[in-house]
Each structure stands twice: as C-alpha cells, then as structure tokens.
C-alpha cells in the first residue's frame, strides 16, 4: 500500500515536537553541540511521558527554580556516583532554552557566572528559563548501576510520582500489544529481566532498521501496534517507543 509509506521526508537532528511519529527520514550529520568530557556517554535534553497512540508529548510535571543542586535527586542513596565535569559548546548558531546534560547536574555556569535554572525532574528537562545558552559548563554525578541491585529493585515499591507519570497508556492501545509483552516476558522474574527480554525480542524476530520505507500511522492506526505487528520496519523512534509502551503494559514504569 503506497499510501502507508507516503509523506514528507524528514531530516534527523534535534527537534522538540514528537507528537506525530512515522515516515521516512534523510540522515543529517550536522553536529548539534560539542562536549569536553572525561569519557563518552549518552546525553539527555528532555524526555516525554505521555504516549498518545501517534507520538509523544511531555506533561507539565513539577517545574521549579533552582540555582545549585537538583531539589529532587535523580538516584537513590545506594547508587554509586562518580563526580565529573563537562563543558558544552553549541555548534554553529544552534541554541536551546534547555540544557543537554548527563547524570545529575549541579553548579551550572555560563561565562563564569552561576546560572539560575528551571528544573523539571519528571520530564527530564533542565531549562534555562527561555535564555538561549550557547556555551556552558557544569559538574555532575554519573551513576554506576549494579546488575544485582537492579534485579533486587523489585523489593522496593515505585514512588507514587513515578507510577503517576510513567505508566500512562491511551485507552485506544490495542490489547495485543500487552499480550505480546506478557508472552515475551512470561518466564522472566524481575523487572530488569523483563526489560532485557523485550530488548532482545527486537533483534531476533524479524524487525528491520529502516529509514526509507517507514509507515505513517493512519487515523485508526496505533504507532506502536503498527510497527510491532504490521510493518516490523523502522528506526529508533519505532523501537524505543515500542519498548516503553510494552514495559508500561507490564506495570513497569518507563519514559521516552
């Protein structure tokens, strides 16, 4: 069906609007920012918590002002943290009203001056209160997780705010998505092992990384359901959205 794959070709890069996912894209390798750091790792700018069936949105969460350390710690007390430093320079003329960061940041400085920030712990964004920043430095605590502790984490209940924000699913989600998640994880005992089973599922069941022939959900299609059962072709948005939604159907909080 040619209509399934028709639509404008988008470019990769960094964008804040993820409300309607799907369709082909053209790879764009233009740098967004440069980081002077001790070791490489993933970077966070923001996360989304509301799945609509067509894409992702961010709820308001809890936003408050802070000038030094995060008011709500990102990690539990028993997590081992390494202290690190980073200097960020945005590439070209790009700038955003939020920071690209890693771990748990503190002591953020712009031009040698401590920067008052707006914190949004629940959606993962550390905002500069609409001030567009081109160059900044900060210290941060980077976590080291023990596999054993991750497996034992089921013994502790999820905090109420985590369950409230990261278990949401639309009423229109087809039931077979949850049934597939149950089937894939039926003999896994812990949340960690269930997450690993779902992760492995995509590499062993005919799913293909594809950037051109990628479907756009129709009016009655669910984005995740379409990928899991109809096309099995897509890129990072498809795989990551499907994993988050499948985890949520199992009662395991997850964010995108």
C-alpha positions as CSV (number, residue, x, y, z in Angstrom):
1,X,0.0,0.0,0.0
2,X,1.8,3.1,-1.2
3,X,-0.3,5.4,1.0
4,X,1.1,3.6,4.1
5,X,4.6,5.0,3.4
6,X,3.7,8.3,1.7
7,X,4.6,11.5,3.3
8,X,7.3,14.2,3.5
9,X,10.9,13.1,4.1
10,X,12.2,14.5,7.4
11,X,15.8,15.1,8.4
12,X,17.4,13.7,11.5
13,X,18.6,16.2,14.0
14,X,17.2,17.5,17.3
15,X,13.6,18.7,17.4
16,X,11.2,19.1,20.3
17,X,8.0,18.1,18.6
18,X,7.3,14.3,18.7
19,X,3.5,14.4,18.6
20,X,3.3,12.6,15.2
21,X,5.9,10.0,14.6
22,X,6.5,7.9,11.5
23,X,7.5,8.3,7.9
24,X,10.9,8.3,6.1
25,X,13.9,10.5,7.0
26,X,17.2,11.6,5.5
27,X,20.3,11.3,7.6
28,X,21.7,14.7,8.7
29,X,25.1,14.5,10.4
30,X,25.4,18.3,11.2
31,X,26.6,18.5,14.8
32,X,24.3,19.9,17.5
33,X,26.9,20.5,20.2
34,X,30.4,19.6,21.3
35,X,31.3,18.3,24.7
36,X,34.6,18.4,26.5
37,X,34.3,15.4,28.9
38,X,36.4,12.7,30.6
39,X,34.5,9.7,29.0
40,X,31.7,9.3,26.5
41,X,28.1,8.6,27.4
42,X,24.5,9.3,26.4
43,X,23.2,12.9,26.8
44,X,19.7,13.9,27.9
45,X,17.9,17.1,26.8
46,X,14.3,16.2,27.6
47,X,12.1,13.1,28.0
48,X,8.4,12.5,27.1
49,X,5.9,10.8,29.3
50,X,2.5,10.9,27.5
51,X,2.0,8.3,24.7
52,X,-1.0,9.3,22.5
53,X,-1.0,6.4,20.0
54,X,0.5,8.6,17.4
55,X,3.5,10.0,19.2
56,X,4.8,11.5,22.5
57,X,4.1,14.6,24.5
58,X,5.5,16.0,27.8
59,X,3.2,16.7,30.7
60,X,3.9,19.7,32.9
61,X,5.4,17.6,35.6
62,X,7.0,19.6,38.5
63,X,8.8,22.7,37.5
64,X,10.6,24.9,40.0
65,X,13.5,27.3,40.2
66,X,17.0,26.2,41.4
67,X,20.4,27.7,41.4
68,X,22.6,24.9,42.5
69,X,21.8,21.3,43.0
70,X,18.6,19.5,41.8
71,X,16.0,19.7,44.5
72,X,14.8,16.2,43.7
73,X,17.7,13.7,43.5
74,X,17.6,11.5,40.4
75,X,19.1,8.5,42.1
76,X,18.5,6.5,45.2
77,X,21.0,6.8,48.1
78,X,22.6,3.3,47.4
79,X,23.6,4.2,43.8
80,X,27.3,4.7,43.4
81,X,28.0,8.1,41.8
82,X,31.2,9.4,40.1
83,X,31.9,13.1,40.1
84,X,32.6,14.5,36.7
85,X,32.8,17.8,34.8
86,X,31.7,18.9,31.3
87,X,32.0,21.9,29.1
88,X,29.4,22.3,26.3
89,X,29.6,24.4,23.2
90,X,26.6,24.6,20.8
91,X,27.6,24.1,17.2
92,X,27.1,26.9,14.7
93,X,24.1,29.1,15.5
94,X,22.1,26.4,17.3
95,X,20.8,27.2,20.8
96,X,18.0,25.9,23.0
97,X,16.2,27.1,26.1
98,X,17.2,23.9,27.9
99,X,20.5,22.1,28.6
100,X,22.0,19.0,27.2
101,X,23.3,17.2,30.2
102,X,24.2,13.8,31.7
103,X,23.7,12.3,35.1
104,X,22.7,14.6,38.0
105,X,24.0,18.1,37.2
106,X,24.9,20.8,39.6
107,X,27.0,24.1,39.6
108,X,26.0,25.1,36.1
109,X,28.0,28.1,34.9
110,X,27.7,30.4,31.9
111,X,30.6,32.8,31.3
112,X,31.8,32.1,34.8
113,X,28.5,33.0,36.4
114,X,26.2,30.6,38.2
115,X,23.1,30.2,36.1
116,X,19.6,30.2,37.7
117,X,17.7,27.3,36.1
118,X,14.2,25.9,36.0
119,X,14.1,22.3,37.0
120,X,11.7,19.7,35.6
121,X,12.8,16.4,37.1
122,X,9.8,14.4,35.9
123,X,10.2,15.1,32.2
124,X,14.0,15.2,32.3
125,X,14.4,18.8,31.2
126,X,16.7,21.4,32.9
127,X,15.5,24.7,31.4
128,X,17.3,28.0,31.3
129,X,14.1,29.9,31.7
130,X,14.0,30.8,28.0
131,X,17.5,32.2,28.0
132,X,19.2,30.7,25.0
133,X,22.6,29.4,26.0
134,X,25.5,28.8,23.6
135,X,28.3,27.8,25.9
136,X,28.2,26.4,29.5
137,X,30.0,24.2,32.0
138,X,28.7,22.1,34.9
139,X,29.6,19.4,37.3
140,X,27.5,16.2,37.6
141,X,27.2,12.9,39.4
142,X,27.3,10.0,36.9
143,X,25.7,6.7,38.2
144,X,27.2,3.2,38.2
145,X,24.5,0.6,38.4
146,X,24.9,-2.9,39.8
147,X,23.1,-5.6,37.8
148,X,22.4,-7.4,41.1
149,X,20.9,-4.3,42.6
150,X,18.8,-3.7,39.5
151,X,17.4,-7.2,39.8
152,X,16.7,-6.7,43.5
153,X,15.0,-3.3,43.0
154,X,11.6,-5.1,42.7
155,X,11.7,-5.4,46.5
156,X,11.2,-1.6,46.8
157,X,7.9,0.0,45.6
158,X,8.0,2.6,42.9
159,X,7.5,6.1,44.2
160,X,4.0,7.5,43.6
161,X,5.1,10.2,41.2
162,X,6.9,7.7,39.1
163,X,3.8,5.5,38.8
164,X,1.6,8.5,38.1
165,X,3.7,9.8,35.2
166,X,5.4,6.7,33.7
167,X,2.6,4.1,33.5
168,X,0.2,6.1,31.3
169,X,-1.2,4.4,28.2
170,X,-4.0,5.5,25.9
171,X,-7.4,3.7,26.1
172,X,-7.1,3.1,22.4
173,X,-4.0,0.9,22.7
174,X,-4.8,-2.5,21.1
175,X,-4.8,-5.3,23.7
176,X,-2.4,-7.4,21.6
177,X,0.5,-5.1,22.5
178,X,0.2,-6.1,26.1
179,X,-0.4,-9.7,25.2
180,X,2.8,-9.7,23.3
181,X,4.7,-8.2,26.2
182,X,3.3,-10.8,28.5
183,X,4.3,-13.6,26.1
184,X,7.9,-12.3,25.6
185,X,8.5,-12.0,29.3
186,X,6.5,-14.9,30.7
187,X,9.4,-16.7,32.3
188,X,11.3,-13.6,33.5
189,X,11.1,-13.0,37.2
190,X,12.3,-9.4,37.7
191,X,11.6,-6.0,36.1
192,X,15.2,-5.9,34.9
193,X,15.0,-9.3,33.2
194,X,11.7,-8.4,31.6
195,X,13.2,-5.3,30.2
196,X,16.1,-7.3,28.8
197,X,13.7,-9.8,27.2
198,X,11.9,-7.1,25.4
199,X,15.1,-5.5,24.3
200,X,16.3,-8.9,22.9
201,X,13.0,-9.6,21.2
202,X,13.5,-6.9,18.6
203,X,16.8,-8.4,17.4
204,X,15.6,-12.0,17.0
205,X,12.1,-11.7,15.5
206,X,12.5,-10.2,12.0
207,X,12.5,-6.5,12.9
208,X,14.5,-4.4,10.4
209,X,16.2,-1.0,10.9
210,X,14.8,1.1,8.0
211,X,14.8,4.8,7.3
212,X,13.1,5.0,3.9
213,X,10.1,2.6,3.8
214,X,8.7,3.6,7.2
215,X,5.0,3.7,7.7
216,X,2.9,6.7,8.8
217,X,0.0,5.6,11.1
218,X,-3.4,6.2,9.6
219,X,-6.3,7.7,11.5
220,X,-7.2,4.4,13.1
221,X,-3.7,3.0,13.5
222,X,-1.6,3.0,16.7
223,X,2.0,3.8,16.0
224,X,3.5,1.1,18.2
225,X,0.9,-1.6,17.2
226,X,1.5,-0.9,13.5
227,X,5.3,-1.4,14.0
228,X,5.0,-4.5,16.2
229,X,2.5,-6.4,14.1
230,X,2.2,-4.9,10.6
231,X,5.4,-3.5,9.2
232,X,8.3,-4.5,11.5
233,X,10.4,-1.8,9.8
234,X,11.5,1.4,11.4
235,X,14.2,3.4,13.2
236,X,15.0,4.5,16.7
237,X,11.6,6.1,17.3
238,X,9.8,2.9,16.5
239,X,12.0,0.6,18.6
240,X,12.2,2.8,21.6
241,X,8.5,3.7,21.7
242,X,7.6,0.1,21.4
243,X,9.8,-0.9,24.3
244,X,8.5,1.8,26.6
245,X,4.9,1.0,25.8
246,X,5.4,-2.8,26.2
247,X,7.0,-2.2,29.6
248,X,4.2,0.0,30.7
249,X,1.6,-2.7,29.9
250,X,3.5,-4.9,32.4
251,X,3.3,-2.3,35.1
252,X,7.0,-1.3,34.7
253,X,7.4,2.5,34.7
254,X,9.3,3.8,31.7
255,X,9.8,7.1,29.9
256,X,10.7,8.0,26.3
